[in-house]
Amino acid sequence: MKDKRIQHIYELIFLKLIIFFVRLLDFEMTKVAGNLFGLFLFYCLPIRKKTAIRNIRKSLGTKSGEAIKITKKMYKNFGRSLFEFMNIEKLDRKNISPLAEFQNIETLEKAISENKGVIFCTVHLGNWHFMGYALKRRGIVVNHILKKQKNEKVFEILKNTISGLGMKYLILQKVPKNIFRALRNGDVVEFLCDQDAGKTGIFANFFGRPASTAQGPALFHKSVKAPIVLAYCVREGRKYKILFRIYENPRESAEKIVADYTKYFENTIRKYPDQYFWLHKRWHTKPHNR
């Protein structure tokens, strides 16, 4: 326990130093510094780098050399996205519009107008935090579902940062009454649908392999009748393309719904493989382990 406390103190100090440094920069320099930080992680702190390379090789059928190149670009994208999130409050109304290119946003606006709440499904692709902030600046506030972190002080910084940007968050609970309440109040609730869901998940085909996938979005949809909107945010040049799509088969089973949006996001990730967060142990749970 003592070692854990010391580790948490070091993590907190490291994070505060990074935040202090990043907030000294203007937003353009934030991008450059983020790329460099990503390269630092790739070469000096390669946590789960082997996992990412293995995931890419198995998913995309690439050779080791190409998988390493994609992984390196992924680290740079992650570093840049992280630094942008830390410094995103420096964006104002006059310069965020040229950065954010919304496509089919009327789909999301129509779903909101139904006043049934919106199940907002996305994945760890591009800069998903920028998407939430860009929507907030447009007047649409998204509730981000947060999983409690072991380092409570670091978790406090995350929560305070989200609140400070005018966005909302919900803490993930075993009995998700807060999510039900938010949807019934007509809120937009974000679900990140691409992490291993363990024994409680539904197995869906993801890059040719069964992956345990959270069934929460499908179950909430069937329970409260809130529409499902699929969304993602990717970099294209100097802009962020933010695209929305309504899920069209609301009467399907939970298994079919999960399979459908998993396939949709797989197809999207194939277009932008270097912007996807391959570090997750996405296929950790095996069907025979259930």
C-alpha positions in Angstrom: 0.0 0.0 0.0 2.8 2.4 0.8 4.5 1.8 -2.5 1.1 2.5 -4.3 0.8 5.8 -2.4 4.3 6.8 -3.4 3.5 5.9 -7.0 0.3 7.9 -6.9 2.3 11.0 -5.6 4.8 10.7 -8.4 2.0 10.4 -10.9 0.3 13.5 -9.5 3.5 15.5 -9.6 4.3 14.4 -13.1 0.8 15.3 -14.3 0.8 18.7 -12.7 4.2 19.5 -14.2 3.0 18.6 -17.6 -0.2 20.6 -17.2 1.8 23.7 -16.0 4.1 23.4 -19.0 1.4 22.9 -21.6 -0.7 25.8 -20.4 2.3 28.1 -21.0 2.0 27.4 -24.7 -0.4 28.9 -27.3 -2.6 26.3 -29.0 -0.5 25.9 -32.1 2.6 25.2 -30.0 0.5 22.7 -28.0 0.2 20.6 -31.1 4.0 20.5 -31.7 4.7 19.8 -28.0 2.1 17.0 -28.0 3.7 15.3 -31.0 7.1 15.4 -29.3 5.6 14.1 -26.1 4.1 11.2 -28.1 7.5 10.4 -29.5 9.0 10.5 -26.0 6.4 8.0 -24.8 7.1 5.8 -27.9 10.8 5.6 -27.3 11.2 6.1 -23.6 8.0 5.0 -21.8 6.7 2.3 -24.2 3.8 1.1 -22.0 1.9 -1.5 -23.9 3.7 -0.7 -27.1 4.1 -4.4 -27.9 0.3 -4.8 -27.3 -0.4 -2.1 -29.8 1.9 -3.6 -32.5 0.4 -7.0 -31.9 -3.1 -5.6 -32.2 -2.3 -3.8 -35.4 -0.7 -6.8 -37.0 -3.5 -9.1 -36.2 -6.3 -6.6 -37.0 -4.9 -5.1 -40.2 -2.7 -8.0 -41.4 0.3 -5.8 -41.7 4.0 -6.8 -41.3 6.0 -5.8 -38.2 7.7 -2.8 -39.9 4.4 -1.3 -41.0 2.7 -2.0 -37.6 5.6 -0.2 -35.9 5.1 2.9 -38.2 1.4 3.0 -37.4 2.1 2.6 -33.7 4.6 5.5 -33.7 2.0 7.7 -35.5 -0.6 6.6 -32.9 1.6 7.7 -30.0 2.1 11.1 -31.7 -1.7 11.5 -32.1 -2.2 10.5 -28.5 0.3 13.0 -27.2 -1.1 15.7 -29.3 -4.7 14.9 -28.3 -3.7 14.8 -24.6 -2.0 18.2 -24.7 -4.8 19.8 -26.7 -7.3 18.6 -24.0 -5.1 20.2 -21.3 -4.9 23.5 -23.2 -8.2 23.5 -25.1 -9.7 26.4 -23.0 -7.4 28.7 -25.0 -9.6 28.2 -28.0 -12.3 30.9 -28.4 -15.3 31.2 -30.6 -13.6 33.0 -33.4 -11.0 30.2 -33.9 -12.7 27.0 -33.1 -15.1 27.2 -36.1 -12.4 26.8 -38.7 -11.0 23.8 -36.8 -14.3 21.8 -36.4 -16.0 20.5 -39.5 -19.3 19.0 -38.5 -21.0 16.5 -40.9 -24.6 15.4 -40.4 -24.9 17.3 -37.1 -28.6 17.7 -37.9 -28.8 14.0 -37.1 -27.7 14.7 -33.5 -29.9 17.8 -33.2 -33.0 15.9 -34.4 -32.3 13.1 -31.9 -32.0 15.7 -29.1 -35.3 17.4 -30.1 -37.1 14.1 -29.4 -36.5 14.8 -25.7 -35.9 11.1 -24.9 -32.2 11.5 -24.2 -29.4 10.5 -26.6 -27.1 7.5 -26.4 -24.0 9.0 -27.9 -21.7 6.1 -29.0 -18.0 6.7 -30.0 -14.6 5.2 -29.7 -11.0 6.2 -28.9 -10.3 7.6 -32.3 -8.7 10.9 -33.4 -9.4 13.4 -30.6 -12.6 12.4 -28.9 -12.2 15.0 -26.2 -12.1 17.8 -28.8 -15.5 16.5 -30.1 -17.1 17.0 -26.7 -15.7 20.5 -26.4 -16.6 21.5 -29.9 -20.2 20.4 -29.3 -20.3 22.3 -26.1 -19.3 25.5 -27.9 -22.2 24.8 -30.3 -24.6 24.6 -27.3 -24.7 20.8 -27.0 -23.5 19.5 -23.7 -22.4 15.8 -23.5 -22.3 13.8 -20.3 -19.0 11.9 -20.3 -19.1 8.6 -18.4 -15.9 8.3 -16.2 -14.6 5.1 -14.6 -13.1 5.7 -11.2 -9.3 5.7 -11.2 -7.1 4.2 -8.6 -5.2 7.5 -8.2 -7.9 9.7 -6.6 -6.0 12.9 -6.9 -5.4 12.4 -10.7 -9.1 11.5 -11.0 -10.0 14.8 -9.3 -8.0 16.7 -11.9 -9.8 14.9 -14.7 -13.2 15.7 -13.3 -12.3 19.4 -12.6 -10.9 19.8 -16.1 -14.2 18.5 -17.6 -16.3 20.7 -15.4 -14.1 23.7 -15.9 -14.7 23.4 -19.7 -18.4 23.5 -19.1 -19.0 19.9 -19.9 -20.6 17.2 -17.7 -19.6 13.8 -16.4 -21.2 10.8 -14.8 -19.4 8.3 -12.6 -19.7 4.7 -13.8 -21.6 2.7 -11.2 -22.6 -1.0 -10.8 -26.2 0.2 -10.6 -26.3 3.0 -13.2 -29.2 5.0 -11.8 -27.4 8.2 -12.7 -27.3 7.3 -16.4 -31.0 6.4 -16.5 -31.7 9.7 -14.8 -29.7 11.7 -17.3 -31.3 10.0 -20.3 -34.8 10.5 -18.9 -33.9 14.2 -18.4 -33.2 14.4 -22.1 -29.4 14.6 -21.8 -26.8 13.4 -24.3 -24.7 10.6 -22.6 -21.5 9.5 -24.2 -20.5 5.8 -24.3 -17.0 4.7 -25.4 -17.8 1.4 -27.0 -14.3 -0.1 -27.7 -12.9 -1.5 -24.5 -12.9 -5.0 -23.2 -16.1 -5.5 -21.2 -15.1 -8.7 -19.4 -17.6 -11.3 -18.5 -20.6 -9.0 -18.7 -20.1 -8.0 -22.3 -21.6 -9.2 -25.6 -19.1 -10.8 -28.0 -19.0 -9.0 -31.3 -16.8 -9.5 -34.3 -14.1 -6.8 -34.2 -11.4 -7.1 -36.9 -12.2 -10.7 -37.4 -12.0 -11.8 -33.8 -14.7 -12.0 -31.0 -14.3 -9.1 -28.6 -16.2 -8.6 -25.4 -18.1 -5.4 -25.9 -20.2 -3.3 -23.5 -23.9 -3.8 -24.0 -24.9 -0.8 -22.0 -25.8 1.4 -25.0 -28.1 -1.3 -26.5 -29.7 -2.1 -23.1 -30.3 1.6 -22.3 -31.7 2.1 -25.8 -34.2 -0.8 -25.4 -35.1 0.3 -21.9 -35.7 4.1 -22.2 -36.1 4.3 -26.0 -33.4 6.9 -26.4 -32.1 7.0 -29.9 -28.5 5.9 -30.6 -26.2 8.3 -32.4 -22.8 7.1 -33.6 -20.1 9.7 -33.7 -16.4 10.1 -34.2 -13.8 12.9 -34.5 -10.7 12.5 -36.7 -7.9 14.8 -37.9 -7.9 15.7 -41.6 -5.1 18.2 -42.3 -5.5 21.2 -39.9 -9.2 20.4 -39.2 -11.1 17.9 -37.1 -13.9 16.2 -39.0 -16.7 15.3 -36.7 -19.3 13.0 -38.1 -22.7 11.8 -36.8 -24.9 8.9 -37.9 -28.2 7.7 -36.4 -28.5 4.0 -35.7 -31.3 2.8 -38.1 -32.4 -0.5 -36.6 -33.9 0.3 -33.2 -36.0 -2.9 -32.9 -33.1 -5.3 -33.2 -31.8 -7.4 -30.3 -29.1 -6.1 -28.0 -26.6 -8.5 -29.7 -27.4 -7.2 -33.2 -27.2 -3.6 -32.1 -23.8 -4.2 -30.5 -22.6 -6.1 -33.6 -23.8 -3.3 -35.9 -22.1 -0.4 -34.2 -19.0 -2.4 -33.6 -18.7 -3.1 -37.4 -19.4 0.5 -38.2 -16.6 1.7 -36.0 -14.3 -1.0 -37.3 -14.8 0.3 -40.9 -14.1 3.8 -39.7 -10.9 2.8 -37.8 -9.6 1.0 -41.0 -9.7 4.5 -42.7 -7.7 6.1 -39.9 -5.6 3.3 -38.3 -2.8 5.6 -37.0 -5.4 7.7 -35.1 -6.9 4.7 -33.2 -5.9 3.9 -29.6 -4.5 0.4 -30.1 -3.1 0.2 -26.6 -6.2 -1.3 -25.1 -6.3 -5.1 -24.4 -9.4 -5.2 -26.6 -9.5 -9.0 -27.0 -8.4 -9.9 -23.4 -11.6 -11.7 -22.5 -12.1 -15.0 -24.5 -15.5 -16.6 -25.1 -14.5 -19.7 -23.3 -13.6 -17.7 -20.2 -17.2 -16.8 -19.6 
